[in-house]
Amino acid sequence: MTGVGDGPKAPPTLHDVAREAGVSVATASRALNGSSRNVRSENVTRVRAAAAKLNYEPHLSAQAIAKGSTRTVALVIRDVADPYFSSIAAGVTQAAEAARLIVTMAVADGSPERELEIVRTLRGQRPRVIIVAGTRVAGSGTREALIEELAEYRTAGGRVVLISQRDLPFGTVTIDNHGGARDLARALLDAGYRRFAVFHAPGEIRTSRERHDGFRAGLAGSGVVEPVAIETTFTRAGGYDAARRLVERGFADVEAVFAVNDVMAIGAMAAFRDAGVVPGVDIGVAGFDDIGSALDVVPALTSVAVPLEEAGLSAMRLALSDDEGAPDVPLPTRVVLRESTPPRHGKGRAGRSARRA
């Protein structure tokens, strides 16, 4: 008589192989997909022995990836409405078209759980490349599962690249969030600002945390007081809400606001105007990313320029390179001062006497 628990045994996974060999999932993936030059020879031997012992085989439906029969690049982004991601997508698309590949896009909507679900689905669709763009979220509980899914996909011949922080064991295009925000703080100090507020997202959003920490590092040693910190969502609506709360609180102790991305800064400017507070006159406003809209708003927005289209191009070059062990690609940032933070000459608010032509 068959017991309740005597059903078919689940096939072994890459995680099982890694555990049997005593190595990480990423190491097991590299050892099995031919990137053994990046793995110590003794680990390669152990991984292959573990795979043989467990009768492990990569997902058979994914073998077409290695044979090059798919012509698609899957781009996973955080938010389709954010110009940050549309600029990255433009770079990915440009490089993919040059390689005669087609780009498909999926939106995780800021959810690590949704991101994991998308990657699992993509594995069955067998794209040539998976690019995951967007901030990593600390403490989400999905990190190890995401690593395993992407490692299984890579073992079957796919290529994986991230555009974000260097957090997962795959090639990554990184952005200097900390350094860019630090440089912005120093530039605003040089322009005469001394009292600040920071509009930031919750601490688990790593991009926000890096930019917030970088801004504070740029103020360190200057003798200015700790910036007023207002937590909100990583969106235009979040920036609007934070500015509304700052006005309700009173902003006599704030000369300039740093919002950790441009869409938040643009939302903040709208809220200030609605409250009768004139950005660039009554209060300075700065953002980060230098999206196209930064030049369209009035006054033009001070920001930290990130080469977003280049991020997409670099991600595709990294994905299509012959060297799977190629180093990560760091992208520089550059502070761009505009009319939303006019120089402060003498006393007063972000001063009517200092308004630029």
C-alpha positions as CSV (number, residue, x, y, z in Angstrom):
1,M,0.0,0.0,0.0
2,T,1.4,3.4,-1.0
3,G,1.7,6.0,1.7
4,V,0.5,9.6,1.4
5,G,4.1,10.9,1.2
6,D,5.3,8.3,-1.4
7,G,4.5,10.4,-4.5
8,P,7.1,11.2,-7.2
9,K,10.2,12.8,-5.9
10,A,10.8,16.4,-7.0
11,P,13.8,16.7,-9.4
12,P,17.0,18.1,-7.9
13,T,17.6,21.9,-8.2
14,L,20.7,23.9,-8.5
15,H,20.3,24.7,-4.9
16,D,20.5,21.0,-4.1
17,V,23.7,20.6,-6.1
18,A,25.3,23.7,-4.4
19,R,24.4,22.3,-0.9
20,E,25.7,18.9,-1.8
21,A,29.0,20.4,-3.0
22,G,29.3,22.9,-0.2
23,V,29.4,26.0,-2.4
24,S,27.2,28.9,-3.2
25,V,24.4,28.7,-5.9
26,A,26.3,31.2,-8.0
27,T,29.5,29.1,-7.9
28,A,27.6,25.9,-8.8
29,S,26.0,27.8,-11.7
30,R,29.4,28.9,-13.1
31,A,30.9,25.5,-12.6
32,L,28.1,23.8,-14.6
33,N,27.7,26.4,-17.4
34,G,31.3,26.4,-18.6
35,S,32.6,29.5,-16.7
36,S,34.9,27.2,-14.8
37,R,37.8,29.6,-15.1
38,N,36.1,31.8,-12.5
39,V,35.8,28.8,-10.1
40,R,38.6,27.0,-8.3
41,S,39.3,23.6,-9.9
42,E,38.5,21.7,-6.7
43,N,35.1,23.4,-6.6
44,V,34.4,22.5,-10.2
45,T,35.2,18.9,-9.5
46,R,32.9,18.9,-6.4
47,V,30.0,20.6,-8.2
48,R,30.1,18.2,-11.1
49,A,30.4,15.2,-8.8
50,A,27.4,16.5,-6.9
51,A,25.4,17.0,-10.1
52,A,26.2,13.5,-11.2
53,K,25.3,12.0,-7.8
54,L,21.9,13.8,-7.7
55,N,21.2,13.3,-11.4
56,Y,20.8,17.0,-11.9
57,E,20.1,18.5,-15.3
58,P,19.3,22.1,-16.2
59,H,15.6,22.7,-17.0
60,L,15.3,21.0,-20.4
61,S,12.9,23.6,-21.9
62,A,15.7,26.2,-21.3
63,Q,18.3,24.4,-23.4
64,A,17.3,26.4,-26.4
65,I,18.9,29.5,-24.7
66,A,22.3,28.0,-25.0
67,K,21.7,27.0,-28.6
68,G,20.9,30.7,-29.4
69,S,17.4,29.9,-30.8
70,T,15.7,32.8,-28.9
71,R,16.1,36.4,-30.1
72,T,14.6,38.2,-27.1
73,V,16.0,40.3,-24.3
74,A,13.8,40.6,-21.2
75,L,14.0,43.9,-19.3
76,V,12.5,43.9,-15.8
77,I,12.0,47.4,-14.4
78,R,10.5,48.9,-11.3
79,D,8.1,51.5,-12.7
80,V,6.9,52.1,-16.2
81,A,5.8,55.6,-15.5
82,D,9.2,56.8,-14.2
83,P,11.4,58.5,-16.9
84,Y,14.4,57.0,-15.2
85,F,13.5,53.5,-16.5
86,S,12.3,54.7,-20.0
87,S,15.8,56.2,-20.5
88,I,17.4,52.9,-19.5
89,A,15.0,51.0,-21.8
90,A,16.1,53.3,-24.7
91,G,19.7,52.3,-24.2
92,V,18.8,48.6,-23.9
93,T,16.7,48.7,-27.1
94,Q,19.3,50.5,-29.1
95,A,22.0,47.9,-28.3
96,A,19.5,45.0,-28.8
97,E,18.5,46.3,-32.2
98,A,22.1,46.5,-33.2
99,A,22.4,42.8,-32.2
100,R,19.2,41.9,-34.1
101,L,17.4,41.1,-30.8
102,I,13.9,42.1,-29.6
103,V,13.3,43.7,-26.2
104,T,10.3,42.7,-24.1
105,M,9.6,44.5,-20.8
106,A,8.0,43.5,-17.5
107,V,7.1,45.8,-14.6
108,A,7.7,44.7,-11.0
109,D,6.0,47.8,-9.6
110,G,8.6,48.1,-6.8
111,S,7.7,44.7,-5.4
112,P,10.5,42.1,-4.8
113,E,7.9,39.4,-4.7
114,R,6.6,40.4,-8.1
115,E,10.2,40.7,-9.5
116,L,10.8,37.1,-8.4
117,E,7.5,35.9,-10.0
118,I,8.5,37.7,-13.3
119,V,11.9,36.0,-13.4
120,R,10.4,32.6,-12.8
121,T,8.0,33.2,-15.7
122,L,10.7,34.5,-17.9
123,R,12.8,31.3,-17.5
124,G,10.0,29.4,-19.2
125,Q,9.9,31.9,-22.1
126,R,13.6,31.4,-22.7
127,P,14.9,34.9,-23.5
128,R,18.5,35.2,-24.5
129,V,19.2,37.8,-21.8
130,I,17.5,38.9,-18.6
131,I,18.3,42.5,-17.4
132,V,16.9,43.5,-14.0
133,A,16.9,47.3,-13.5
134,G,16.0,49.0,-10.3
135,T,17.0,49.5,-6.7
136,R,17.6,46.4,-4.6
137,V,15.3,46.2,-1.6
138,A,17.0,45.1,1.7
139,G,15.3,42.5,3.9
140,S,12.7,41.5,1.3
141,G,13.1,37.8,1.9
142,T,13.3,37.0,-1.8
143,R,17.0,37.5,-2.4
144,E,18.2,33.9,-2.2
145,A,15.2,32.6,-4.3
146,L,16.0,35.2,-6.9
147,I,19.7,34.2,-7.0
148,E,18.7,30.6,-7.5
149,E,16.2,31.4,-10.3
150,L,18.7,33.5,-12.1
151,A,21.6,31.1,-11.5
152,E,19.5,28.2,-12.9
153,Y,18.7,30.3,-16.0
154,R,22.4,31.1,-16.4
155,T,23.4,27.5,-16.1
156,A,21.0,26.7,-19.0
157,G,22.9,29.2,-21.1
158,G,21.2,32.5,-20.5
159,R,22.9,35.8,-19.6
160,V,22.0,37.9,-16.6
161,V,22.9,41.6,-15.9
162,L,21.6,43.9,-13.2
163,I,21.4,47.7,-13.3
164,S,21.5,48.6,-9.6
165,Q,23.6,48.1,-6.6
166,R,26.2,45.3,-6.5
167,D,24.1,43.0,-4.4
168,L,23.5,39.8,-6.4
169,P,26.3,37.5,-7.8
170,F,25.8,38.6,-11.5
171,G,27.3,41.2,-13.7
172,T,26.1,44.7,-12.6
173,V,26.0,48.2,-14.0
174,T,26.3,50.3,-10.9
175,I,25.5,54.0,-10.3
176,D,27.5,56.1,-7.8
177,N,24.5,57.1,-5.8
178,H,26.5,57.9,-2.6
179,G,29.2,59.9,-4.4
180,G,26.7,61.9,-6.5
181,A,24.7,62.9,-3.5
182,R,27.9,63.8,-1.6
183,D,29.0,66.0,-4.5
184,L,25.6,67.7,-4.6
185,A,25.7,68.6,-0.9
186,R,29.1,70.1,-1.3
187,A,28.0,72.1,-4.4
188,L,25.0,73.5,-2.4
189,L,27.3,74.4,0.4
190,D,29.5,76.3,-2.1
191,A,26.3,78.1,-3.3
192,G,25.7,79.4,0.2
193,Y,23.1,77.0,1.5
194,R,23.3,75.9,5.1
195,R,20.0,74.5,6.2
196,F,18.5,71.5,4.5
197,A,15.7,69.0,4.4
198,V,15.9,65.5,2.7
199,F,12.9,63.8,1.2
200,H,13.7,60.1,1.2
201,A,12.1,56.7,0.8
202,P,12.0,54.0,3.5
203,G,15.5,52.7,4.5
204,E,15.1,49.3,2.8
205,I,15.1,51.1,-0.6
206,R,18.9,50.9,-1.1
207,T,19.1,53.7,-3.8
208,S,17.3,56.1,-1.5
209,R,19.5,55.1,1.5
210,E,22.7,55.5,-0.5
211,R,21.7,58.9,-1.7
212,H,20.5,60.1,1.7
213,D,23.8,58.8,3.3
214,G,25.9,60.4,0.6
215,F,24.2,63.8,1.1
216,R,24.8,63.7,4.8
217,A,28.4,62.7,4.1
218,G,28.8,65.8,1.9
219,L,27.6,68.0,4.7
220,A,29.9,66.4,7.3
221,G,32.5,68.7,8.7
222,S,30.8,71.8,7.4
223,G,29.3,72.8,10.7
224,V,25.7,72.7,9.4
225,V,23.0,71.1,11.5
226,E,21.6,67.6,10.6
227,P,19.1,67.9,7.7
228,V,15.4,67.6,8.5
229,A,14.5,64.1,7.2
230,I,11.0,63.4,5.9
231,E,10.3,59.8,4.8
232,T,7.8,59.3,1.9
233,T,7.3,57.1,-1.1
234,F,9.8,56.9,-4.0
235,T,7.4,58.6,-6.4
236,R,6.2,62.0,-7.6
237,A,3.2,61.7,-5.2
238,G,5.6,61.0,-2.4
239,G,7.6,64.2,-3.1
240,Y,4.3,66.2,-3.2
241,D,3.2,64.7,0.2
242,A,6.6,65.4,1.8
243,A,6.6,69.0,0.7
244,R,3.1,69.5,1.9
245,R,4.1,68.1,5.3
246,L,7.2,70.4,5.4
247,V,5.0,73.5,4.7
248,E,2.5,72.4,7.4
249,R,5.4,71.9,9.9
250,G,7.0,75.2,9.0
251,F,10.2,75.6,7.0
252,A,11.9,78.6,8.5
253,D,14.8,76.3,9.4
254,V,15.1,75.0,5.8
255,E,16.8,76.8,2.9
256,A,16.9,73.9,0.4
257,V,15.3,70.5,-0.1
258,F,17.1,67.5,-1.5
259,A,14.7,64.9,-2.9
260,V,16.4,61.6,-3.6
261,N,15.1,61.4,-7.1
262,D,13.9,63.9,-9.7
263,V,10.2,62.7,-9.8
264,M,10.0,63.3,-6.1
265,A,11.6,66.7,-6.5
266,I,9.1,67.7,-9.3
267,G,6.2,66.6,-7.0
268,A,7.7,68.6,-4.2
269,M,7.9,71.7,-6.4
270,A,4.2,71.3,-7.4
271,A,3.2,71.1,-3.7
272,F,5.3,74.2,-2.8
273,R,3.6,76.2,-5.6
274,D,0.1,75.0,-4.5
275,A,1.0,76.3,-1.0
276,G,2.1,79.7,-2.3
277,V,5.8,78.8,-1.8
278,V,7.9,79.6,-4.9
279,P,10.7,77.1,-5.7
280,G,14.0,78.8,-6.4
281,V,12.8,81.9,-4.6
282,D,11.4,81.0,-1.3
283,I,13.1,77.6,-1.1
284,G,15.7,75.7,-3.1
285,V,14.9,72.3,-4.5
286,A,17.3,69.7,-5.9
287,G,16.8,66.1,-7.2
288,F,18.8,63.2,-8.5
289,D,18.9,61.4,-12.0
290,D,18.6,64.5,-14.3
291,I,15.6,63.1,-16.2
292,G,14.4,65.1,-19.2
293,S,11.6,66.7,-17.2
294,A,14.3,68.4,-15.0
295,L,14.7,70.9,-17.8
296,D,11.0,71.3,-18.5
297,V,9.8,72.4,-15.1
298,V,10.0,76.0,-14.0
299,P,12.4,76.8,-12.5
300,A,14.7,74.2,-14.1
301,L,15.7,71.6,-11.5
302,T,19.1,71.2,-10.0
303,S,20.0,67.5,-10.2
304,V,22.7,64.9,-10.3
305,A,23.1,63.7,-13.8
306,V,23.2,59.9,-14.4
307,P,24.0,58.6,-17.9
308,L,20.8,56.5,-17.9
309,E,20.8,55.6,-21.6
310,E,24.4,54.6,-21.3
311,A,23.4,52.3,-18.4
312,G,21.1,50.4,-20.7
313,L,23.8,50.3,-23.4
314,S,26.4,49.1,-20.9
315,A,24.0,46.4,-19.6
316,M,23.6,45.0,-23.1
317,R,27.3,45.1,-23.9
318,L,28.0,43.3,-20.7
319,A,25.3,40.7,-21.4
320,L,26.5,40.0,-24.9
321,S,30.2,39.9,-24.1
322,D,32.1,36.7,-24.5
323,D,33.6,37.1,-21.1
324,E,31.0,36.1,-18.5
325,G,33.4,37.0,-15.8
326,A,33.8,40.6,-17.1
327,P,34.0,43.2,-14.3
328,D,31.0,45.3,-13.2
329,V,30.5,48.6,-15.0
330,P,30.5,51.6,-12.7
331,L,28.8,54.8,-14.1
332,P,29.9,58.2,-12.9
333,T,27.5,61.0,-11.9
334,R,27.7,64.8,-12.4
335,V,26.1,67.7,-10.4
336,V,24.1,70.1,-12.6
337,L,23.2,73.4,-10.8
338,R,20.1,75.2,-12.3
339,E,17.6,77.9,-11.3
340,S,15.9,75.8,-8.6
341,T,18.9,76.4,-6.4
342,P,20.1,80.0,-7.1
343,P,23.3,81.1,-5.3
344,R,22.5,82.7,-1.9
345,H,24.1,86.1,-1.6
346,G,23.7,87.4,1.9
347,K,20.8,86.8,4.2
348,G,17.2,85.8,3.5
349,R,15.4,82.9,1.9
350,A,16.7,81.2,-1.2
351,G,16.6,84.6,-1.9
352,R,14.7,87.0,-4.0
353,S,17.8,89.1,-4.4
354,A,19.7,86.0,-5.7
355,R,17.2,85.0,-8.4
356,R,18.8,84.1,-11.7
357,A,17.8,85.6,-15.0
